[in-house]
Amino acid sequence: MSPDPVRAVVLDIEGTTGSVDHVHAVLFPYARERFAGWFAAHRGQPRWTELIEDVRRATGAADLDEAGAVAALHAWTDADVKAAPLKALQGEIWEAGYADGTLHGHVYDEVPEALTRWRAAGIACHIYSSGSTSAQRNWFAHSNHGDLTGLLNGYFDLTTAGPKREPDSYRTISRALRVPPAATLFLSDVGAELDAAAAAGWQTLAIRRPDDPRGPAVDGHPVRTDLAGLDLTPQPAIP
């Protein structure tokens, strides 16, 4: 039996629609260098207090001070930990960089055409990334291909869906989309994320770019090197 027709596609960012190197070489250092300055500029404000408390809960250190919070954020950045307070603050700092033109989001050349084609076919297109939903919107609003947000229906992150390697996160997204799992396709470069989506009943497709050091294969999932020519519309049966 052939897969159900795709009604919704959910896409990862890093390694799938945009460059991993751009995140690690540009965005992460940009935010890391500004953590201490952000705390100094917001000291005593409600958002400062909220973020300190979030870092305390995430670290389990109830008496953590501002310097300790900055140190934790630095450590999480260096280890690429998907901690919610880190992702939230990165998103806020990046937003300012996007607004003043210092930053842009990287999108592979074939992605805008693929999104345009799928939207024209009536397929809803969503993003699911560890970065905050605001960071995701800014990435696509200020991409190297211009503002692409008009091609996207919505965004999901750790706070709205859950960890990307947990099947329940994909079940949460299915409820939000109101699309059957079997009619939802997830595209990612990470095998564990694809495994979780498959366990939730989703269709999956791995994207492994030609320069990916992990190689072209992803166990248990079909693989493509890019989104060019990827047709998600049902094909007529051959008589």
N, C-alpha and C positions, 0 to 999 in steps of 0.2 A: 504494500500500500504506500502511495506517495505521501509526503508530508502535507499537512494542512496548508492552504494558502496563507502567506504571511500578511497579517493585518497591521502589525506593529514591529518596528525594528528598534532595538536598544543597542547603543554603541558605547564602547569604552573610548577614552581619549588617548592616553599614553601608549604609543606603539600601534594603535589601531587607526585613529583619525588624525593624530598629531604625533610629533616626534618626542620620544622619551628624552633625548639629549637636550631638547629645548627646556624641558621641565627641570632637569637636574643641573644643567650648566647655566641657565639664565634665571628661571623663576625662583628656585629654591635659594640660591645665594642672594638674590635681590631681597627677599623677605627676611632671610637670616640676619643680614646686615642692619635691618631696621627694627628688629624686635625691641631692643633696649630703648631706642628713640621713641617707639610707639608708646611704651609704658611710661616714659618720662613725660610725654606730651599729654597723656590721658590720666595721669596720676590723680587719684581721689574721685574720679568720675565714675558713674554707675557701670559703664562698660569695663573700666579697669578692674573694679571690684568683681564683676561677673567673671571676667577671664581668669583672674587670680584664683577664684573659687573653683572654676572648671579645671584648671591645672592641678590644684590641690586634690580634687577628687580623682583625677586620672592618675596621679602619681601615688596617692595614698598618704601624702604628707600634709597633714592638717595645718601645720604651722609654717608652711612654705611662704617665704617673703618674695618681693618683686625680683630680686637678684636670682633667687632659686627658680622662680618661674621662667625667667629668661634662659637660665642654664638648662632647664628641662626642655624648653622649646628648641634650643640649639641641639641638644642630644637627640631629640626626636627627628629633627631635620636631617642630621648626619646619618642616622640609622634608617631613614625613610619609614618611620613609624606612622601608621594611619591613625593618629590620635585626633579626636574631634576638636579639642582646643587649638591644636596646631593648624589644622585645616581651616578653621574659622579665621584665625588671625592672618594666616597667609593670604586668604581671600580678601580681607580688608586692606592689607598692604598692597596687594597686586592691583586692587581696584583703583587706588590712587595712581599707581604707575600707568595703568591703561588710560586713565582719564587725562593725564598730562602728556601722553604720547611716548613715554619712556619704554613701555612694554607693548608687546603684541603676542597674540596666540599663534602657534604654528599649526597649520592644517595642510595635509598632503594635497597635491595638486588635483587629484581625481575626486576628492571628497565632495566639493560643492556640486559637481555634476551628478554624482550618485544620489545625494540628498534631493536635488531638484527632480531627478527622474522618479525616485520613490514617492515623493510627495505628489507628483503629477498622477501617479498610479493609485493614489488614495491610501498609501501606507504611512502611518504616523511614525515620526522619527524622534526618538528620545536619546538623551545622554545619561549614562550612569558611570560616575567616577568617584574616586575617593576624595577628590577636591570638593569644596563646598559648592552648592548650586550657584552662588553668586560668582565664584571663581570660574565655573564652567560657562556661565552666560558671558562673562567678560572675555574669556578666551575666544569664543566664537563671534562676539560683537566686535572685537578688535583683532581679527585674524589677519594673516598675511594675504588673504583673499577678500578682505573687506568684512562687512557685517553679514554674518550668515545666520543670525538668530531667527530670521523670518522663515528659515527652512526647518526649524526644530520646533517640536510640539511641547517639550518640557525636559526637566532635568531631575536626576535623583542622586543623592549622596549618602554618606554614612548616617546622617541624622534622619533622613526621610525614608530610607530603605533598609539600611543596615550594612554590615560588612559584605564585601563582594564575593567572599569565598563561602558564604552560608546560604543554603537553599532557601531558607525562610525569607531572605532579602528579596529574592526573585518572586516569591509568592506575594510579598507585600506590594511589589511593583505591579504584578498582574491584577491585584485588586484595585489599585489606583488607576490603571489603564482601562480596566473593564474589557480586556481582551483575553480570550482563552489562552492558557500557556502554550498549547500546541500551535497557536497561530502567531506566536511571538518569537522573533529571532534575535539572539544576542551575538554580537561581534566583539571579540576580544583577542588579545595576544597572549593571555595568561591561561594556562590549562586548568588550574584550580578554580578559576572563576567560571570557565566554560562548564566544568564538571558540576559546579553548584547550580548553574542555570539548567543544565540537562536534568539534574535530579528534581528540579521543580517542574519539569515537563516542557521546558522551552526547546525550540530548535536552536542549534548552535553553529557558529562558523568561526574558525580561528583565522586571524590575520597575522601573518608573519612576514614582515618586510624583508627584502633581500639582504639587508645589512644586519639583520638581527643575529647576535652572536649565539643564540640558543639553537639556531638551525631552523629548517623549514617544517619539521614535523611537530604535531601536537597530538599526543595519544588520545584516541577516542573521538576525534572531531575532524570534519573536513577542513581543509586549509586552502587559503588563497594568499597571494602576495600583496594584493591591494583590492580596492573596491571597483576598479574600472571594469565596466561591462557586466557587473553583477546584477542580473535580472531577477527580481523577486516576485514578478507577476506569474500567475499560473500559465503553463504552456498547454495549448490545445492538444488533445489526444490524437494520436496517429490512427487513422481508420484502418 
